[in-house]
């Protein structure tokens, strides 16, 4: 599964697109030069059970590590993933 990334000046998203339709998406806001806030995660029921939500969070962690960013997971799903994955603590705000 290919996770794509769209980054604007103040907002961005990691998403999965199938047949020109976004079926999974995690959005974030750029809080400042070293922090992003994950605010929403949504996965279409057709992708249920494939770990897509986890893959979206993992992509954000890789992005944060590459860009020396911290993540504040306000989205309940992303927050739960960060609580389960202690190896993501290096990017947690």
N, C-alpha and C positions, 0 to 999 in steps of 0.2 A: 504494500500500500504506500502510495506516494503522498507525503505531507507537503503541502505547498505553503509558502509564507508571503504575505502581503504586508508591506510596511509603509505607512504614511509618516507624516511629520509628527503627529500626536497620537495616532492610533495604529493598530496593526492586528493581524490575525494569522493563525495557522489553520489550514483547512484541507479537506479532502473533497476533490471534485470528481464526479463521475458523469460522463455524458453531458458536460457543460452545466451540471447542477451541483451546487455545494451541498454535500450530504452530512458533513461534520465540520464544526468550526469552533475555535476557541479565540475569543477576542481579548485584546489588552489595550491599555492606555499607557502612554509614556508619561511617567510622573515627573521625571527629571533626567539628567544626563546619565544617571547610574541606576535607575529603578523603573521597572514596568509593573503594572497592576493588572493581573488577570481578572477580568470582570464577568466573563460568561463562557460557558462551554455547552455545546448542543450537538447531539449525534442523532441522525435519522434512525428510526427503528429498524430499517433494512440492514443496518450495520451492527445491530446489537450482537453482543457476545464476541466481537472480534478485537476487543481491546483498543478501539479507535480513540476513545477519550484519553486513555493512558498514553498513547502515542502522541497525541497533541501536546499533552503536558511535557512529555519527554523532549519533544522538539523545542518547546519554549526553554527548557533547561539547557539544552545544547546551545541555543541562541544566546542565552544569558551568559553562559560560560565563555563562549567565543568573544562576546562583546563586553566582558567585565561588568555585568549588570546583576542587580538583585531583583527578586520577584516577590511581590506581595500578592498572594492568592486570595482575593476576596470572593471569587466564585466558590460556592460550596463544594463542587466536585473537585476542582483543582486543589482546594485546601485539604480535602480528604486524601488526595493522592500524595501531597507533600507530607502529611502525617504518617502515611504508610511507608514512604520511601526515604529512609534516613540518608541515603546517598545523595539526595537532592539538597541537603541542608546547607551546602556551601553557597547556594544561590538564594536561599530563603532570607527575606527581609524581616 
